[in-house]
């Protein structure tokens, strides 16, 4: 079987490229599958994301020409693997790559990585109509139950494949060492990821006399630099208890996640963020905002840690601070929820779960395509 891999790989390092790297590694090593990695002209660093560059367009055109020539000479590949981030200008670029995957292979898998699919499927703008043409007859891979339901109801896709996002297993977490509560925020420095709300929540904890240590980890972007974040920390009087580290990768990132008791992640623009899964794998308890399928990731046992969708920034900060304060006063509950987070990971989001689901999609329609995506009743948090 010949598979064309038309998806972004690191660098830069972010949620999409981390998942596609795991997909690439698994598919590349799978017996009986010849995988061709195609240079699609991706961004080279985080500050380049979302920017239209002539270099990117030219590389994509060159790759498209090679694939079309190969199709004429050898016939279509068996399968294309592509991704879709359905927002901003990225959706049109992804749409073009998906169309290329359709034209040069018998089947085209589209791995959904962000919110915005519903707007494409129901939108009346010319761009939305064009993207629906690109998606027609493809097979959607999604980790979000609401996206799977909407895609299935649209009739645009040949099949829907539930594929959970994975994180490596760091092993059972050690017993918590004594000391103040340890809080981590880990995200590239994009305002919508919630770093400002985290700083405001930490200031409220300090004002209440609750002891803690915190790390703000993430790469700077054009919208938010490290100096600006450090300035906000100083202005809040938190420089003695809050470290702004910049980006961490590999073992350094794993140590930061394992160090923390709580992942403070009130991102307002997410789908199924990998960092939440990585935290649960380490037994670190997430506190999140109800966007995309983030609440689904946590499962029923941790729903008290979900801040209601539509909350303004000051409410997000207050609720985040209140939940952290709860854990500071209830170490037994923290211990229980750490175990619940780890169990949620082990039963849903290991590499084994991801590989099995990806293999089902690659193997094709001879296997069931209507397996349910694990979820809970989202209405339970709507009014919080």
C-alpha positions in Angstrom: 0.0 0.0 0.0 1.3 3.5 -1.0 0.5 6.4 1.4 1.3 10.0 0.7 1.9 11.9 4.0 0.8 15.5 3.3 0.9 16.9 6.9 3.1 19.3 8.8 6.0 17.9 10.9 8.2 19.8 13.4 9.6 22.4 13.4 7.8 24.3 14.7 6.6 22.4 17.7 2.9 22.8 18.6 0.0 20.5 19.1 -0.7 19.7 15.5 2.9 18.9 14.6 3.4 16.8 17.7 0.4 14.6 16.8 1.4 14.4 13.1 4.9 13.4 14.1 3.4 10.4 16.1 1.3 9.5 13.1 4.3 9.7 10.8 6.5 7.6 13.0 3.8 4.9 13.4 2.9 4.8 9.7 6.5 4.9 8.5 7.4 1.8 10.6 4.2 -0.1 9.7 4.9 -3.3 7.7 3.4 -3.4 4.2 3.0 0.4 4.0 5.3 2.5 1.8 5.1 6.1 3.1 6.1 9.1 1.1 6.6 12.3 3.1 5.7 15.3 1.0 7.1 18.8 1.6 4.0 21.0 1.8 5.8 24.3 2.4 5.0 24.7 6.1 6.1 27.4 8.5 9.6 27.1 9.9 8.9 28.7 13.3 6.1 29.9 15.5 6.2 33.5 14.4 5.8 32.4 10.8 2.5 30.6 11.5 -0.5 32.0 9.7 1.6 34.2 7.5 1.3 33.9 3.7 4.8 33.5 2.3 5.8 33.1 -1.3 8.3 30.5 -0.3 5.5 28.3 1.2 3.3 28.7 -1.9 6.1 27.8 -4.3 7.1 24.7 -2.4 3.5 23.5 -2.3 3.2 24.1 -6.0 6.4 22.1 -6.7 5.2 19.2 -4.6 1.8 19.3 -6.2 3.4 19.1 -9.7 5.5 16.1 -8.6 2.5 14.2 -7.2 0.4 14.9 -10.3 3.1 13.7 -12.6 3.6 10.6 -10.4 -0.1 9.9 -10.6 0.0 10.1 -14.4 3.0 7.7 -14.6 2.1 5.2 -11.8 -1.5 5.7 -11.1 -3.0 7.1 -7.9 -1.6 6.2 -4.5 -3.7 4.1 -2.2 -4.1 6.8 0.4 -3.3 10.4 1.4 -3.0 11.6 5.0 -3.7 15.3 5.4 -4.7 17.6 8.2 -7.3 20.4 8.7 -7.0 23.4 10.9 -10.3 25.1 9.9 -9.7 28.7 10.8 -8.1 31.8 9.3 -6.0 31.5 6.2 -4.7 28.1 7.3 -8.0 26.5 6.2 -7.6 27.5 2.6 -4.1 26.2 2.5 -5.2 23.0 4.1 -8.1 22.8 1.7 -5.7 23.0 -1.2 -3.6 20.2 0.2 -6.7 18.1 0.9 -7.8 18.6 -2.7 -4.3 17.5 -3.9 -4.6 14.5 -1.7 -8.0 13.6 -3.3 -6.7 14.0 -6.8 -3.6 11.9 -6.4 -4.9 9.0 -4.2 -7.8 6.6 -4.1 -8.7 7.6 -0.5 -7.9 10.8 1.4 -7.8 10.9 5.2 -8.3 14.4 6.8 -7.2 14.6 10.4 -9.1 17.4 12.1 -7.0 19.5 14.6 -9.0 22.5 15.6 -12.5 24.1 16.0 -14.2 25.6 12.9 -15.5 22.6 11.0 -19.1 23.5 11.7 -18.6 27.0 10.2 -17.2 25.5 7.0 -20.0 22.9 6.7 -22.8 25.5 7.3 -21.2 28.7 5.9 -22.6 30.6 2.9 -19.5 32.4 1.9 -17.7 31.5 -1.3 -14.7 30.3 0.7 -16.8 27.9 2.8 -18.5 26.5 -0.4 -15.1 26.0 -1.9 -13.8 24.1 1.1 -16.8 21.9 1.1 -15.9 20.9 -2.4 -12.4 20.1 -1.3 -13.7 17.9 1.6 -16.3 16.0 -0.4 -15.8 12.2 -0.3 -12.8 12.4 2.1 -12.6 10.5 5.4 -12.5 12.5 8.6 -10.3 11.6 11.6 -11.4 13.3 14.7 -10.9 13.1 18.5 -14.0 15.2 19.3 -17.4 13.7 19.6 -19.3 16.9 18.6 -17.2 17.2 15.4 -17.9 13.6 14.5 -21.6 14.1 14.9 -21.7 17.3 12.8 -19.5 15.8 10.1 -21.7 12.6 9.9 -24.8 14.7 9.7 -23.4 16.8 6.9 -23.2 14.0 4.4 -19.9 15.4 3.1 -17.6 12.7 4.3 -17.3 9.1 3.1 -16.5 8.0 6.6 -15.8 9.3 10.1 -13.0 7.7 12.1 -12.7 8.4 15.9 -9.0 8.8 16.6 -8.0 10.0 20.1 -5.0 12.3 20.4 -2.1 10.5 22.1 0.6 11.4 24.6 3.6 9.3 25.6 3.2 7.4 28.8 5.7 8.7 31.5 4.7 5.9 33.8 2.8 6.1 37.1 3.5 9.4 38.9 5.5 9.3 42.2 4.0 10.3 45.5 3.7 14.1 45.8 6.7 15.6 47.7 5.9 18.1 50.5 5.7 21.8 49.9 3.5 24.5 48.5 1.1 23.8 45.6 2.9 23.6 42.3 1.1 25.2 39.3 2.0 25.0 35.6 0.8 26.9 32.6 2.2 25.4 29.4 1.3 26.9 26.1 2.8 29.0 23.3 2.4 32.6 24.2 -0.8 33.4 22.4 -3.3 35.6 24.3 -6.2 33.2 23.7 -4.3 30.4 25.5 -4.9 32.1 28.8 -1.6 33.2 30.2 -2.9 36.6 31.3 -5.8 35.0 33.1 -3.4 32.6 34.9 -1.2 35.5 36.1 -4.4 37.3 37.4 -5.4 34.1 39.2 -2.0 33.7 40.8 -2.1 37.3 42.0 -5.4 36.5 43.7 -3.9 33.5 45.4 -1.0 35.5 46.6 -3.3 38.2 48.0 -5.2 35.5 49.9 -2.0 34.3 51.4 -2.1 30.8 49.8 1.4 29.5 49.3 2.3 28.2 45.8 5.1 28.0 43.2 4.3 28.5 39.5 5.9 28.1 36.1 4.8 29.8 32.9 6.2 27.8 30.0 5.8 28.6 26.3 7.5 30.0 23.3 7.1 33.7 22.4 5.0 34.7 19.5 4.5 37.9 17.5 1.5 38.7 19.7 3.1 38.1 23.1 6.8 38.2 24.0 8.7 36.8 27.0 9.6 40.3 28.1 5.9 41.3 28.1 4.9 38.3 30.2 7.7 38.8 32.6 6.7 42.4 32.9 3.1 41.3 33.8 4.5 39.0 36.4 6.6 41.8 38.0 3.6 44.2 37.9 1.6 41.7 39.8 4.3 41.3 42.4 4.9 37.6 41.7 8.5 37.5 40.6 9.5 35.6 43.7 7.0 32.8 43.1 6.4 32.7 39.4 9.1 31.6 36.8 8.7 32.5 33.2 10.9 29.9 31.5 10.3 30.3 27.8 9.7 27.1 25.7 10.7 23.7 27.0 11.0 20.6 24.9 11.6 16.9 25.3 12.8 15.8 28.8 12.7 19.3 30.1 9.0 19.7 29.2 8.3 16.2 30.7 10.0 17.2 34.0 8.0 20.5 34.1 4.7 18.6 33.7 5.7 16.0 36.3 6.8 18.7 38.7 3.3 20.3 38.7 0.3 19.4 40.8 -2.0 21.5 38.7 -2.1 22.4 35.0 -3.8 25.9 34.8 -5.0 25.9 31.2 -7.9 28.3 30.6 -7.4 28.4 26.8 -10.4 29.9 25.0 -9.4 28.6 21.6 -8.7 24.9 21.5 -10.0 21.6 20.2 -8.4 18.6 22.0 -5.2 20.1 23.3 -2.3 17.7 23.7 -0.9 19.4 26.8 -4.1 18.4 28.7 -3.5 14.8 27.8 0.2 15.0 28.7 -0.8 16.5 32.1 -3.2 13.7 32.8 -0.6 11.1 31.8 1.7 12.5 34.5 -1.1 12.6 37.1 -1.1 16.4 36.9 -4.7 17.8 37.5 -5.9 20.1 34.7 -8.2 23.1 35.2 -9.6 24.1 31.9 -12.0 26.3 30.0 -14.9 24.6 28.2 -13.9 25.2 24.6 -13.9 22.6 21.8 -13.8 19.1 23.2 -11.6 20.0 26.2 -14.2 19.1 28.7 -14.6 15.7 27.1 -10.9 15.1 27.6 -11.3 15.4 31.4 -14.2 13.0 31.7 -16.9 12.9 34.3 -14.6 12.6 37.4 -12.9 16.0 36.8 -15.8 18.1 35.6 -15.6 20.4 38.6 -12.4 21.7 37.0 -14.1 23.0 33.8 -14.8 26.7 33.6 -18.0 27.4 31.8 -17.9 28.5 28.1 -18.7 32.2 27.6 -17.1 33.3 30.9 -15.3 36.7 30.6 -11.6 36.9 31.4 -12.1 38.2 35.0 -14.5 35.4 35.7 -12.1 32.9 34.3 -9.4 34.2 36.6 -11.6 34.1 39.7 -12.8 30.6 39.1 -9.3 29.4 38.3 -8.0 30.9 41.6 -11.0 29.5 43.5 -10.3 26.0 42.2 -6.6 26.1 43.0 -7.4 27.4 46.5 -9.7 24.4 46.9 -6.9 22.0 46.2 -4.6 23.9 48.5 -7.1 23.3 51.3 -7.9 19.7 50.4 -4.8 17.7 49.8 -6.8 14.4 50.0 -8.9 15.6 47.1 -5.8 16.6 45.1 -4.4 13.1 45.6 -7.7 11.5 44.4 -8.0 13.8 41.4 -4.4 13.1 40.4 -5.2 9.4 40.3 -8.4 10.1 38.3 -6.4 12.1 35.8 -3.9 9.3 35.3 -6.7 6.8 35.0 -8.5 8.9 32.4 -5.3 8.9 30.3 -4.6 5.2 30.7 -8.1 4.2 29.5 -8.3 6.6 26.5 -5.2 8.5 25.3 -2.1 6.2 25.3 -0.1 5.7 22.1 -1.7 2.3 21.8 -5.2 3.8 21.6 -4.0 6.2 18.9 -2.1 3.6 16.9 -5.1 1.2 16.9 -7.5 3.9 15.8 -5.1 5.1 13.1 -4.7 1.6 11.8 -8.4 1.2 11.5 -8.7 4.3 9.4 -5.7 3.3 7.2 -7.1 -0.3 6.7 -10.2 1.2 5.4 -14.0 0.6 5.1 -13.8 -3.2 5.6 -13.8 -2.3 9.3 -16.7 -0.5 11.1 -16.7 3.3 10.6 -19.3 4.2 13.1 -17.7 3.4 16.5 -18.6 6.0 19.1 -16.2 8.7 20.3 -16.0 8.6 24.1 -17.8 11.6 25.5 -20.0 12.8 28.3 -23.1 15.0 28.4 -21.7 18.5 27.6 -25.0 20.1 28.8 -23.9 19.3 32.4 -21.4 22.2 32.3 -23.3 24.7 30.1 -24.7 26.7 33.0 -21.7 26.8 35.3 
